[in-house]
Amino acid sequence: MDITKNLSYAPAQPPGTQGHLLDLYVPRSGRPVPLVIFTSGSGWLADSGRTGADKAAAQLNPRGYAVAGVAIRSSGQAQFPAQLYDIKGAIRWLRAHAKTYNLDPGRVAIMGDSSGGWATAMAAVTGDIPQLEGDVGPRGPSSAVQAAVPFYPPTDFLQMDAHMPDDCKAFNSAFGLTDCHSDARSPESRLLGCTITACPDKVAAANPLTYIGERRTPPFLILNGEQDVIVPHHQSRLLYDKLAAAGDDARLISFPEAGHGTNFQMLTDDATRKGAHEETARHGHTTPARPVTPTWQTVVSFLDRGLR
């Protein structure tokens, strides 16, 4: 594989920061290869989205997929919608430079966990909407993706607190808060620049659910642990149900034993996968939950189908 790090898809903002950098991992091939964009989560508190892309590439490169580890700006560097503009700027940049790196610009998927899962979902449901393209990176190429794999993504900030396990004690402790996601210092409030309960219009603009149903979305493979004390499982349920109701293609894999930060273990570790079950929605038809043991091949098969 060919590895190229620290590529700038836009000038650094602020100068010296990493939020507009990406790393590329490309398998050697005689013809252009499909691309999976990977961006990891940090509660929007860090510009470290490239972290973990090497692990994804180790699994996906041998199966014929390039991986781009993409960083977006933190909430301390810029507030929403900057992060959406960043990920879409990276998508357009990768398409603009597809020939240089032997990428297939017609076959692009996106994957991420937690706030990276939010970026994944937001990019997937807002591709090529003119008023949501922003001014980051090159203009011209499409920002649309052909498949999305979000792990435990926040999808409706105002419905998080009611479904948090343990009365939000673990979440409050982890972030030094007293009022869960509705705290003025919560990751979601910091992202928007306002306490989420005080700015419902801003919350709606940042919720992936808002954009589902207006037009077709690419297929989704959603994964969430039922023991998640940071992003409750209900957030993925909301996303799946909205996609299903809109007649879009979606799969939801739930993990009764899994907590937050387990995205790679969900595909490899038996203890994490214990009791996992999957629901599917396709063309308006849904299937009841059935037992499943997800692996990286599950993801690859989903990508193969979505990217044809």
C-alpha positions as CSV (number, residue, x, y, z in Angstrom):
1,M,0.0,0.0,0.0
2,D,1.0,3.6,-0.6
3,I,0.8,5.9,2.5
4,T,0.7,9.7,2.2
5,K,0.3,11.7,5.3
6,N,-0.4,15.4,6.2
7,L,-2.2,16.3,3.0
8,S,-3.9,19.7,3.3
9,Y,-7.4,19.7,1.8
10,A,-7.7,23.4,2.8
11,P,-5.5,26.0,4.5
12,A,-5.2,25.5,8.3
13,Q,-7.7,27.4,10.4
14,P,-6.4,28.6,12.8
15,P,-2.8,28.5,11.4
16,G,-0.8,25.5,12.7
17,T,-3.8,23.4,13.6
18,Q,-4.6,19.9,12.1
19,G,-8.3,20.2,11.3
20,H,-7.8,20.4,7.6
21,L,-5.4,17.5,7.2
22,L,-5.9,14.0,5.9
23,D,-3.9,10.8,5.5
24,L,-4.2,8.5,2.6
25,Y,-3.8,4.7,2.6
26,V,-4.1,3.3,-1.0
27,P,-3.7,-0.3,-2.0
28,R,-1.7,-0.8,-5.2
29,S,-3.9,-1.5,-8.1
30,G,-3.9,-1.3,-11.9
31,R,-7.1,0.5,-11.9
32,P,-8.8,3.2,-9.7
33,V,-9.9,1.9,-6.3
34,P,-13.0,2.8,-4.2
35,L,-12.5,5.1,-1.2
36,V,-13.6,4.9,2.4
37,I,-13.3,8.2,4.3
38,F,-12.7,7.6,8.0
39,T,-13.0,10.3,10.7
40,S,-12.8,9.5,14.4
41,G,-14.7,11.1,17.3
42,S,-13.6,13.3,20.1
43,G,-16.8,15.0,21.2
44,W,-15.8,17.7,18.7
45,L,-13.1,18.7,21.3
46,A,-10.1,17.8,19.2
47,D,-8.9,18.0,15.6
48,S,-7.7,14.4,15.7
49,G,-10.1,12.8,13.3
50,R,-7.3,10.9,11.5
51,T,-6.7,8.7,14.6
52,G,-7.6,5.1,13.9
53,A,-7.6,5.4,10.1
54,D,-4.5,3.2,10.0
55,K,-6.5,0.4,11.7
56,A,-9.3,0.7,9.2
57,A,-6.8,0.7,6.4
58,A,-5.2,-2.5,7.7
59,Q,-8.6,-4.2,7.2
60,L,-9.8,-2.4,4.1
61,N,-6.7,-2.1,2.0
62,P,-6.3,-5.8,1.5
63,R,-9.9,-5.9,0.4
64,G,-9.3,-3.4,-2.4
65,Y,-10.4,-0.2,-0.6
66,A,-8.4,3.0,-0.1
67,V,-8.9,4.8,3.2
68,A,-8.6,8.5,3.9
69,G,-8.2,9.5,7.5
70,V,-9.8,13.0,7.7
71,A,-9.5,15.5,10.5
72,I,-12.1,18.2,11.0
73,R,-11.9,21.3,13.2
74,S,-12.7,21.1,16.9
75,S,-15.5,23.2,18.5
76,G,-12.8,25.3,20.2
77,Q,-11.5,26.2,16.7
78,A,-14.8,26.8,15.0
79,Q,-18.5,26.2,15.7
80,F,-21.1,24.4,13.6
81,P,-21.5,24.3,10.6
82,A,-17.8,24.5,10.2
83,Q,-17.3,20.8,10.9
84,L,-19.9,19.8,8.2
85,Y,-18.1,22.2,5.7
86,D,-14.8,20.5,6.6
87,I,-15.9,17.0,5.9
88,K,-17.6,18.0,2.7
89,G,-14.5,20.0,1.7
90,A,-12.4,16.9,2.2
91,I,-14.8,14.8,0.1
92,R,-14.6,17.3,-2.7
93,W,-10.7,17.5,-2.4
94,L,-10.4,13.7,-2.6
95,R,-12.5,13.7,-5.8
96,A,-10.6,16.5,-7.3
97,H,-7.3,14.6,-6.7
98,A,-8.7,11.2,-7.4
99,K,-6.5,10.7,-10.5
100,T,-3.3,11.6,-8.7
101,Y,-3.9,8.9,-6.0
102,N,-5.6,6.3,-8.2
103,L,-9.0,6.7,-6.5
104,D,-12.4,6.0,-8.1
105,P,-14.4,9.3,-7.7
106,G,-17.6,7.5,-8.4
107,R,-17.3,5.1,-5.4
108,V,-16.9,7.0,-2.1
109,A,-18.1,5.8,1.3
110,I,-17.7,7.4,4.7
111,M,-17.2,5.9,8.2
112,G,-16.7,7.3,11.6
113,D,-17.5,6.9,15.3
114,S,-19.2,9.1,17.9
115,S,-18.8,12.7,16.7
116,G,-17.1,11.2,13.7
117,G,-20.2,9.1,13.3
118,W,-22.2,12.4,13.4
119,A,-20.0,13.8,10.7
120,T,-20.5,10.6,8.7
121,A,-24.3,10.8,9.0
122,M,-24.4,14.6,8.3
123,A,-22.3,14.2,5.2
124,A,-24.4,11.4,3.9
125,V,-27.7,13.1,4.3
126,T,-26.6,16.6,3.0
127,G,-24.5,15.7,-0.1
128,D,-24.6,18.4,-2.8
129,I,-27.2,20.6,-1.0
130,P,-25.9,24.0,-2.2
131,Q,-26.6,26.0,0.9
132,L,-24.7,23.4,3.0
133,E,-21.6,23.1,0.9
134,G,-19.6,25.8,2.7
135,D,-16.3,27.4,1.6
136,V,-13.7,24.8,2.7
137,G,-11.5,23.2,0.0
138,P,-12.2,23.1,-3.7
139,R,-15.6,23.7,-5.3
140,G,-16.9,21.8,-8.3
141,P,-16.6,18.1,-7.4
142,S,-19.6,16.4,-5.7
143,S,-19.7,16.1,-1.9
144,A,-22.1,13.2,-2.1
145,V,-21.2,9.8,-0.8
146,Q,-22.5,6.4,-1.9
147,A,-22.6,4.6,1.5
148,A,-22.3,5.5,5.2
149,V,-21.1,3.5,8.2
150,P,-21.7,5.5,11.4
151,F,-20.8,4.0,14.8
152,Y,-22.9,5.3,17.7
153,P,-23.6,8.7,16.1
154,P,-25.4,11.6,17.9
155,T,-28.5,12.3,15.7
156,D,-30.9,14.4,17.8
157,F,-29.1,16.4,20.5
158,L,-32.4,17.2,22.4
159,Q,-33.4,13.6,22.7
160,M,-30.2,12.4,24.3
161,D,-30.7,13.1,28.0
162,A,-34.0,11.2,28.3
163,H,-32.3,8.0,27.2
164,M,-29.0,8.2,29.0
165,P,-28.3,5.2,31.2
166,D,-27.4,5.6,34.9
167,D,-28.9,9.1,35.1
168,C,-26.0,10.4,33.1
169,K,-23.6,10.0,36.0
170,A,-20.8,8.5,33.9
171,F,-21.2,11.1,31.2
172,N,-21.2,14.0,33.6
173,S,-18.1,12.6,35.3
174,A,-16.3,12.1,32.0
175,F,-16.8,15.7,30.9
176,G,-16.9,17.5,34.2
177,L,-20.6,18.4,33.9
178,T,-23.7,18.6,36.0
179,D,-26.6,18.7,33.5
180,C,-25.7,16.0,31.0
181,H,-25.9,16.9,27.3
182,S,-28.1,19.9,28.2
183,D,-25.2,21.4,30.2
184,A,-23.9,24.7,28.7
185,R,-20.4,23.1,28.7
186,S,-21.5,19.8,27.0
187,P,-19.8,18.8,23.8
188,E,-23.0,19.5,21.8
189,S,-23.5,22.9,23.4
190,R,-19.8,23.8,22.7
191,L,-20.3,22.7,19.1
192,L,-23.2,25.0,18.6
193,G,-22.0,27.9,20.8
194,C,-25.2,27.8,22.9
195,T,-26.8,25.7,25.5
196,I,-28.8,23.2,23.3
197,T,-32.0,23.6,25.2
198,A,-31.9,27.4,24.5
199,C,-31.3,27.2,20.7
200,P,-33.6,24.6,19.1
201,D,-33.2,26.0,15.6
202,K,-29.4,25.5,15.8
203,V,-29.9,22.0,17.2
204,A,-32.2,21.1,14.3
205,A,-29.7,22.4,11.8
206,A,-27.1,20.1,13.3
207,N,-29.3,17.0,13.6
208,P,-28.9,14.4,10.7
209,L,-32.5,13.5,11.2
210,T,-33.6,16.9,10.0
211,Y,-32.5,16.2,6.4
212,I,-33.9,12.7,6.0
213,G,-37.1,12.3,3.9
214,E,-36.5,15.3,1.6
215,R,-34.7,13.1,-1.0
216,R,-33.0,9.7,-1.3
217,T,-30.0,9.1,1.0
218,P,-27.3,6.6,0.4
219,P,-27.5,3.2,2.3
220,F,-26.6,3.3,6.0
221,L,-25.0,0.6,8.2
222,I,-25.4,1.8,11.8
223,L,-23.7,0.2,14.8
224,N,-24.4,1.1,18.4
225,G,-23.8,-0.5,21.8
226,E,-26.8,-0.7,24.2
227,Q,-24.4,0.0,27.2
228,D,-23.2,3.3,25.7
229,V,-23.1,5.9,28.4
230,I,-21.9,8.7,26.1
231,V,-24.2,8.5,23.1
232,P,-27.3,6.4,24.0
233,H,-28.4,3.6,21.7
234,H,-31.7,5.5,21.2
235,Q,-29.8,7.9,18.9
236,S,-29.1,5.2,16.4
237,R,-32.7,3.9,16.8
238,L,-33.9,7.4,15.8
239,L,-31.7,7.4,12.8
240,Y,-32.6,3.9,11.6
241,D,-36.4,4.5,12.1
242,K,-36.3,7.8,10.2
243,L,-34.4,6.2,7.3
244,A,-36.8,3.3,7.3
245,A,-39.9,5.5,7.3
246,A,-38.5,7.5,4.4
247,G,-38.1,4.3,2.4
248,D,-34.3,4.5,2.4
249,D,-32.0,1.5,2.8
250,A,-30.6,1.1,6.3
251,R,-29.2,-1.6,8.6
252,L,-29.0,-1.3,12.4
253,I,-26.7,-3.6,14.4
254,S,-27.2,-3.4,18.1
255,F,-24.7,-4.7,20.7
256,P,-26.3,-5.6,24.1
257,E,-22.9,-5.8,25.8
258,A,-21.0,-2.9,24.1
259,G,-20.3,0.5,25.4
260,H,-18.7,3.6,23.8
261,G,-15.4,3.6,22.0
262,T,-15.7,0.0,20.8
263,N,-16.1,0.5,17.1
264,F,-13.2,-1.8,16.1
265,Q,-14.0,-4.4,18.8
266,M,-17.6,-4.6,17.4
267,L,-16.1,-6.2,14.3
268,T,-13.5,-8.5,16.0
269,D,-14.1,-9.2,19.7
270,D,-16.5,-12.0,20.8
271,A,-17.3,-10.4,24.2
272,T,-18.2,-7.1,22.5
273,R,-20.3,-8.9,19.9
274,K,-22.2,-11.2,22.3
275,G,-25.9,-11.1,21.6
276,A,-25.6,-8.7,18.6
277,H,-28.6,-8.4,16.4
278,E,-29.5,-6.7,13.2
279,E,-32.6,-5.0,11.7
280,T,-32.9,-4.0,8.1
281,A,-35.0,-1.6,6.1
282,R,-35.1,-1.7,2.3
283,H,-37.5,0.0,-0.1
284,G,-39.9,0.6,2.7
285,H,-39.9,-3.0,4.0
286,T,-38.4,-3.8,7.4
287,T,-37.2,-7.1,8.9
288,P,-37.3,-8.0,12.6
289,A,-34.1,-8.3,14.6
290,R,-32.1,-11.4,14.0
291,P,-28.8,-12.6,15.6
292,V,-25.6,-11.6,13.8
293,T,-21.9,-11.8,14.4
294,P,-20.5,-8.7,12.6
295,T,-17.0,-8.7,11.2
296,W,-15.0,-6.5,8.8
297,Q,-16.4,-8.7,6.0
298,T,-19.9,-7.4,7.1
299,V,-18.7,-3.9,6.4
300,V,-17.0,-4.8,3.2
301,S,-20.0,-6.7,1.8
302,F,-22.2,-3.6,2.7
303,L,-19.7,-1.3,0.9
304,D,-19.4,-3.6,-2.1
305,R,-23.2,-3.5,-2.5
306,G,-23.5,0.3,-1.9
307,L,-20.6,1.1,-4.2
308,R,-21.4,-1.6,-6.8
